[in-house]
Amino acid sequence: MLMTLNAWKNTLLLAFTLTGAVASSTACAENAPTPEPEDTSALTWKGLTLYGNVDLGVQYQSHGAPASDYIAYSTEPVIQKNSNDSVTALVSSPLSWSRIGLAGDEPLTGNVATVFRLETYFNPTSGNLSDGLKSLTLNNGRSLSAQTANLDSSVAGQLFGGAAFAGVSSPTYGTLTFGRHQTVLADGIVKYDALEDGQDSAHDFSLLGGSRTAAGGGTTEDTRLDRSVKYGAKFDWLHVGALYQLGTGGGAANSAVQGQLGASIGGVSLDAFYARKFDAISASALTAAQVAGLGSPYSVSNSVQATVSDNTAYAFMALYDVRVMKVFAGYEHINFADPQHALPAGSIGIGGYVLADVNNTAYPTDRILEIFWGGVKWTVTPDLYIAAGAYGYRQNSFATGSNSGCSSTVSSSCSGTESAWSALADYRFNGYFDTYVGALWTGVRHGLASGYLNTSTLTTTAGLRIKF
């Protein structure tokens, strides 16, 4: 949509008045060929659609780390080991990924069309491509108290970090695409979290959005998978989905498989998910000792440490839609085991980053992580909604030796819990402009608090979004 000069002036004046942020989210499913026409002013010409979001906000954290120019959402909205002093910052993408995308939908035969999507994620606060791994390397060798915000991510500076796929789609037979996809499990998390609710990742208002452990089936890097084939379809009340990632070296190494089976009857929607990932990678910044031990050909500017595991997850999610009220609930069970195919030091991870220090034996006893959540979303008026959610992690004790069965902060392998509470209000002025305010409290105990500078934080954010 082309805006007049006066419209631009009014929009900018309102943006600065309400806290200065811009963006939006595409309200379509991951495999949908284009954004929904009634919710966007995207530009479409001969089957090609150019669309985008810019999302900015102002944030206060009771315990955090200085903002990053590379993390997609600038800060660490969920409590982390390095969460330290209070932080006030201008942040990117609090409610939805800032992005620019190109989608295609061209009729092929009958009701079958060829589709594609290319989607780039960026940080409007810095102009950089979103790159979680870059935030890790910038903190290599630093003590926790001296670190800036840094988080692992499935988006690591790739030109098309959000999506890069092509295939065929039919309302009768479903959609089959090939390339880089958000996974079936991640699609489910977005649909069944009250704070995300089928739109996008509510980074700063949800434990599931601020930490993509659940969406990644145990590791955030697996929220999106390269070299994958994805299928999704809806047959009347039945919906199904599947994804397979081809390994890099043949066989099961680095491969993944996911499945989904669900139903929608009346106002009730239910889905069950299964996910299996071999050689899942959880990356973090190198310690000072690891940096000191780096030798040729490693570079501190491109190297991270990695914990490798084979992860198995299953999840059950539900949604009940009662006119202006939606009620959400979910449960996920994740099993972490030592990898069948160990990765050597020097392996190349996503974004071309080097795994300079690799731990293939972190789980001599399997780690079990259970995730629970529930929430509500109330549509107060057609333009205003309020959402609230409650979340919890519960970890078993997978420690061995003298710490076996522990339930304390002596080791991160002791049993432990994490809790979160959130609330959000969003007002939409029109189809391409809205403003929001909300808060997320998170706290950790026992093993999940091991090594933390602080054990809880309150993250409060206000922002604006615009889409095109």
VOGU-3710 file (C-alpha; in Angstrom, 3 decimals, decimal comma):
1> mlmtlnawkn> 0,000/0,000/0,000  1,356/3,432/-0,945  0,943/5,952/1,858  0,503/9,703/1,399  3,008/12,131/2,901  0,505/13,169/5,562  -0,155/9,554/6,454  3,560/8,991/6,900  3,805/12,082/9,116  0,917/10,934/11,283
11> tlllaftltg> 2,345/7,438/11,581  5,783/8,679/12,578  4,344/11,132/15,108  2,309/8,377/16,725  5,318/6,043/16,707  7,484/8,492/18,626  4,682/9,357/21,006  3,963/5,766/22,004  7,597/4,558/22,350  8,968/4,283/18,910
21> avasstacae> 8,861/0,901/17,302  7,876/-0,506/14,010  6,867/-3,848/12,609  4,459/-6,666/12,118  4,065/-10,326/11,546  2,732/-12,336/8,686  -0,363/-14,150/9,851  0,190/-17,140/7,634  1,358/-20,648/8,395  4,973/-21,518/7,589
31> naptpepedt> 4,074/-23,222/4,311  1,397/-20,783/3,193  2,552/-19,222/-0,090  1,710/-15,604/0,810  0,541/-13,527/3,768  -3,210/-13,353/4,356  -4,577/-10,567/2,110  -7,029/-9,195/4,697  -4,251/-8,690/7,261  -1,533/-7,084/5,193
41> saltwkgltl> -0,797/-4,383/2,662  1,823/-6,568/0,973  2,627/-5,805/-2,663  1,529/-8,537/-5,079  2,224/-8,651/-8,806  1,768/-11,635/-11,132  1,849/-14,167/-8,305  4,820/-12,576/-6,508  4,321/-10,957/-3,102  6,796/-8,643/-1,382
51> ygnvdlgvqy> 6,068/-8,283/2,321  7,790/-7,357/5,536  7,700/-6,347/9,193  9,639/-3,907/11,301  9,154/-4,310/15,055  10,827/-2,107/17,687  10,281/-1,565/21,390  11,580/-0,006/24,592  12,415/-2,506/27,327  13,324/-2,583/31,012
61> qshgapasdy> 14,797/-5,678/32,696  15,345/-6,039/36,436  18,289/-8,385/35,728  19,838/-8,614/32,284  22,879/-8,012/30,116  23,615/-5,088/27,767  21,768/-5,338/24,445  23,288/-7,074/21,428  23,323/-5,792/17,847  22,904/-9,359/16,566
71> iaystepviq> 20,421/-11,326/18,700  17,090/-11,148/16,864  15,418/-9,581/19,909  18,484/-7,648/21,182  18,345/-8,803/24,824  17,798/-11,972/26,859  14,106/-11,707/27,868  14,302/-15,009/29,792  16,656/-15,287/32,798  20,157/-16,459/31,764
81> knsndsvtal> 23,420/-17,208/33,583  24,809/-13,751/32,797  21,635/-11,824/33,770  23,131/-9,234/36,086  22,297/-5,543/36,424  19,093/-3,748/35,448  18,930/-2,848/31,742  16,928/-0,297/29,763  17,268/-0,608/25,999  15,765/-0,033/22,586
91> vssplswsri> 15,152/-3,576/21,295  14,372/-5,315/18,022  11,474/-7,674/17,356  9,870/-7,974/20,820  6,634/-9,409/19,438  7,481/-10,635/15,934  10,528/-11,189/13,744  11,555/-8,114/11,771  11,852/-9,366/8,221  11,520/-8,825/4,527
101> glagdepltg> 10,242/-11,618/2,338  9,360/-12,606/-1,181  6,725/-15,276/-1,785  5,448/-16,822/-4,994  2,227/-18,623/-5,904  1,827/-19,565/-9,573  -0,963/-21,886/-10,858  0,411/-25,086/-12,359  -2,549/-27,319/-13,221  -6,024/-27,651/-11,792
111> nvatvfrlet> -5,902/-26,423/-8,202  -2,176/-27,181/-7,892  0,254/-24,255/-7,743  3,992/-23,873/-7,484  5,039/-21,916/-4,383  8,218/-20,547/-2,902  9,357/-18,306/-0,062  12,568/-16,427/0,690  12,647/-14,608/4,029  15,382/-12,492/5,600
121> yfnptsgnls> 15,494/-11,605/9,306  17,178/-8,383/10,416  17,641/-6,209/13,511  16,171/-2,728/12,972  18,083/-1,354/15,990  21,412/-2,015/14,240  20,648/-2,773/10,587  22,447/-6,138/10,880  21,153/-9,496/9,773  19,938/-11,415/12,834
131> dglksltlnn> 22,775/-13,680/13,982  22,595/-15,439/17,346  25,924/-17,220/16,821  27,677/-13,881/16,243  26,469/-12,754/19,675  28,205/-15,816/21,150  31,560/-15,192/19,455  31,580/-11,565/20,619  31,519/-12,875/24,195  34,226/-15,522/23,817
141> grslsaqtan> 36,565/-15,453/26,805  34,493/-13,000/28,857  33,375/-13,602/32,417  29,615/-13,758/32,999  29,511/-10,333/34,642  31,321/-8,744/31,674  29,186/-10,299/28,938  26,699/-8,597/26,669  23,498/-10,419/25,719  24,219/-13,619/23,798
151> ldssvagqlf> 21,951/-16,490/22,809  22,139/-19,497/20,520  19,678/-19,392/17,613  18,551/-21,118/14,429  19,188/-17,780/12,693  22,939/-17,271/12,265  23,407/-14,501/9,739  22,071/-16,458/6,765  20,798/-14,255/3,938  17,510/-16,172/4,086
161> ggaafagvss> 17,507/-17,160/7,740  13,731/-17,219/8,105  12,856/-19,492/5,208  14,116/-20,599/1,817  11,923/-23,223/0,186  9,986/-24,099/-2,955  7,456/-26,749/-3,894  3,836/-27,364/-4,798  0,595/-26,594/-2,971  -3,016/-27,645/-3,351
171> ptygtltfgr> -6,074/-27,090/-1,115  -7,023/-30,689/-1,910  -3,728/-32,506/-1,438  -1,710/-30,215/0,832  1,664/-28,488/0,492  5,013/-30,179/-0,208  8,156/-28,036/-0,148  11,923/-28,480/-0,186  14,641/-26,303/1,381  14,993/-24,498/4,726
181> hqtvladgiv> 11,866/-24,615/6,883  10,498/-23,786/10,282  9,729/-27,238/11,659  6,356/-28,861/12,202  6,915/-28,796/15,967  7,782/-25,086/15,914  4,614/-24,387/13,921  2,672/-26,125/16,697  4,297/-24,035/19,437  3,365/-20,839/17,591
191> kydaledgqd> -0,241/-22,009/17,140  -0,792/-23,243/20,696  0,892/-20,529/22,772  -1,565/-17,797/23,837  1,116/-15,114/23,495  2,067/-16,239/19,981  -1,324/-17,541/18,855  -0,594/-18,463/15,266  1,022/-15,147/14,374  4,738/-15,288/15,200
201> sahdfsllgg> 7,273/-15,732/17,988  6,416/-13,482/20,943  10,050/-13,218/21,956  9,696/-10,915/24,949  6,349/-12,118/26,293  6,564/-15,911/26,384  8,956/-18,483/27,803  8,372/-20,548/24,639  9,196/-17,530/22,449  12,079/-16,126/24,475
211> srtaagggtt> 13,687/-19,563/24,733  13,154/-21,794/21,699  13,951/-25,007/23,592  10,403/-26,307/23,144  10,089/-25,223/19,501  13,447/-26,839/18,691  12,649/-30,151/20,383  15,436/-29,490/22,902  17,802/-27,110/21,086  16,951/-23,716/19,627
221> edtrldrsvk> 19,104/-24,303/16,531  16,601/-26,946/15,433  13,650/-24,554/15,252  14,524/-24,258/11,557  16,222/-26,974/9,545  18,223/-26,827/6,312  18,113/-29,587/3,684  14,578/-30,520/4,696  11,376/-31,745/3,074  8,107/-30,592/4,642
231> ygakfdwlhv> 4,493/-31,617/4,085  1,308/-30,227/5,591  -2,365/-30,737/4,791  -5,862/-30,315/6,180  -8,593/-32,768/5,228  -11,866/-31,461/6,620  -11,412/-31,860/10,423  -8,091/-33,743/10,162  -4,699/-32,028/9,911  -1,358/-33,756/9,352
241> galyqlgtgg> 2,237/-32,700/8,974  5,655/-34,246/8,436  9,248/-33,144/8,000  12,478/-34,940/7,159  15,967/-33,447/7,216  18,631/-35,139/5,142  21,911/-35,748/6,969  25,172/-34,199/5,828  27,211/-37,383/5,681  24,714/-40,076/4,808
251> gaansavqgq> 22,783/-42,257/7,224  21,225/-40,828/10,388  24,018/-38,372/11,277  22,726/-34,777/11,402  19,288/-35,902/10,213  15,843/-35,259/11,691  12,279/-36,501/11,395  9,027/-34,994/12,680  5,358/-35,871/12,494  2,055/-34,257/13,428
261> lgasiggvsl> -1,498/-35,589/13,699  -4,427/-33,494/14,842  -8,075/-32,597/14,559  -10,289/-29,503/14,671  -13,915/-30,043/15,636  -16,107/-27,105/16,490  -14,086/-24,743/18,637  -11,615/-27,424/19,744  -8,242/-28,047/18,084  -5,898/-30,847/19,218
271> dafyarkfda> -2,482/-31,918/17,921  0,115/-34,532/18,798  3,753/-34,169/17,680  6,828/-36,383/17,488  10,363/-35,139/16,793  13,704/-36,943/16,554  16,963/-35,106/15,870  20,413/-36,670/15,583  23,459/-34,535/16,422  21,493/-31,642/17,855
281> isasaltaaq> 23,833/-28,758/18,687  23,544/-26,356/21,603  26,168/-23,630/21,179  27,564/-21,127/23,673  30,469/-18,703/24,036  33,940/-20,082/24,713  35,324/-19,731/28,228  38,572/-17,873/28,886  40,395/-21,197/29,266  38,997/-22,460/25,956
291> vaglgspysv> 40,038/-19,261/24,185  43,559/-19,589/25,633  43,728/-23,153/24,314  42,609/-22,322/20,772  45,165/-23,302/18,204  45,426/-23,115/14,440  43,220/-23,023/12,389  40,597/-21,778/14,857  39,694/-18,097/15,168  38,123/-16,603/18,281
301> snsvqatvsd> 35,885/-14,480/16,035  34,279/-17,503/14,389  34,396/-20,256/17,025  31,952/-21,474/19,675  31,673/-24,374/22,073  28,971/-26,967/21,489  27,127/-29,674/23,390  25,937/-32,427/21,044  23,029/-34,767/21,726  20,419/-36,998/20,112
311> ntayafmaly> 17,048/-35,550/21,099  13,637/-37,213/21,100  10,501/-35,200/21,849  6,764/-35,717/21,898  4,126/-33,120/22,627  0,383/-32,680/23,021  -1,281/-29,298/22,470  -4,861/-28,043/22,659  -6,895/-24,939/21,901  -10,514/-24,150/22,783
321> dvrvmkvfag> -12,071/-21,204/20,966  -15,155/-19,782/22,709  -16,246/-16,744/20,726  -14,095/-13,893/22,062  -12,022/-16,137/24,359  -9,368/-18,717/23,446  -7,876/-21,129/25,981  -4,511/-22,808/25,287  -2,645/-25,707/26,890  0,398/-27,794/26,041
331> yehinfadpq> 2,851/-30,415/27,282  6,194/-31,487/25,815  8,563/-34,250/26,912  12,177/-34,058/25,662  14,843/-36,740/26,078  18,520/-35,767/25,628  21,045/-38,589/25,073  24,697/-38,746/24,027  24,941/-38,785/20,215  25,269/-42,053/18,312
341> halpagsigi> 27,500/-40,222/15,841  29,942/-37,976/17,712  30,937/-34,700/16,088  34,675/-33,893/16,055  36,105/-30,540/17,089  36,379/-28,344/14,021  32,980/-29,338/12,642  31,149/-26,548/10,842  27,796/-25,521/12,295  25,032/-23,297/10,957
351> ggyvladvnn> 26,080/-19,938/9,535  29,594/-21,295/8,928  30,582/-21,064/12,603  33,228/-23,503/13,814  32,566/-25,872/16,729  36,016/-25,451/18,284  35,241/-27,236/21,555  32,752/-30,120/21,380  31,173/-32,125/24,213  29,724/-35,443/22,992
361> tayptdrile> 29,397/-36,967/26,480  27,203/-34,505/28,385  24,476/-37,101/28,993  25,885/-40,430/30,246  22,471/-40,631/31,917  19,610/-39,298/29,797  18,350/-35,838/30,635  14,561/-35,484/30,721  12,996/-32,044/30,357  9,238/-31,626/30,735
371> ifwggvkwtv> 7,549/-28,411/29,599  4,045/-27,325/30,635  2,081/-24,266/29,608  -1,356/-22,724/29,510  -2,864/-19,387/28,594  -5,837/-17,336/27,509  -6,449/-14,723/24,852  -9,429/-12,370/25,123  -10,529/-10,325/22,118  -11,926/-7,286/23,937
381> tpdlyiaaga> -12,830/-5,516/20,689  -12,021/-6,356/17,062  -8,920/-4,159/17,432  -7,803/-4,975/20,996  -6,782/-8,255/22,592  -5,323/-9,196/25,961  -3,336/-12,395/26,527  -1,777/-14,075/29,548  0,262/-17,246/30,002  1,915/-19,462/32,578
391> ygyrqnsfat> 4,867/-21,765/31,794  7,065/-24,293/33,546  10,142/-26,476/32,970  10,932/-29,530/35,093  14,269/-31,314/34,745  15,261/-34,672/36,231  18,581/-35,263/37,967  20,904/-36,813/35,391  24,064/-36,323/37,447  26,369/-39,250/38,142
401> gsnsgcsstv> 28,946/-40,033/40,827  28,822/-38,052/44,072  26,077/-35,755/42,697  23,760/-38,587/41,664  20,155/-37,713/42,500  21,043/-34,134/43,494  18,455/-31,357/43,754  20,519/-28,216/44,293  22,645/-25,669/42,426  25,830/-27,722/42,843
411> ssscsgtesa> 25,552/-28,862/39,206  23,456/-28,052/36,141  22,712/-31,785/35,927  20,785/-31,696/39,231  17,007/-31,689/39,104  15,528/-28,226/38,769  12,636/-26,059/37,630  11,947/-22,880/35,703  8,731/-20,873/35,976  7,341/-18,004/33,936
421> wsaladyrfn> 4,305/-15,697/33,960  3,384/-13,270/31,204  0,777/-10,756/30,080  0,304/-8,745/26,892  -2,131/-6,177/25,477  -2,121/-5,333/21,755  -4,138/-2,628/19,974  -4,378/-2,626/16,174  -5,045/0,755/14,541  -5,495/-0,868/11,136
431> gyfdtyvgal> -4,238/-3,812/9,093  -0,635/-2,650/9,087  -0,058/-0,750/12,331  -0,423/-1,743/16,005  1,021/-1,000/19,434  1,510/-3,267/22,431  2,726/-3,463/26,026  3,455/-6,473/28,229  5,702/-8,176/30,738  7,387/-11,551/31,310
441> wtgvrhglas> 8,702/-12,819/34,655  10,996/-15,858/34,711  12,737/-17,640/37,586  14,944/-20,715/37,964  15,672/-23,057/40,877  18,118/-25,841/41,796  19,906/-27,449/38,832  18,454/-25,034/36,279  19,886/-22,162/38,369  23,409/-23,602/38,636
451> gylntstltt> 26,056/-20,963/37,895  23,564/-18,101/37,533  24,410/-14,603/38,759  20,704/-14,041/39,562  17,769/-16,425/39,598  14,893/-14,277/38,323  14,140/-11,319/36,082  11,172/-9,173/35,094  11,168/-8,036/31,467  8,715/-5,238/30,591
461> taglrikf> 8,374/-4,037/26,986  6,294/-1,527/25,014  6,473/-1,205/21,268  4,939/-0,572/17,869  4,779/-2,682/14,726  4,183/-1,887/11,100  3,878/-4,253/8,154  3,916/-3,865/4,421
//
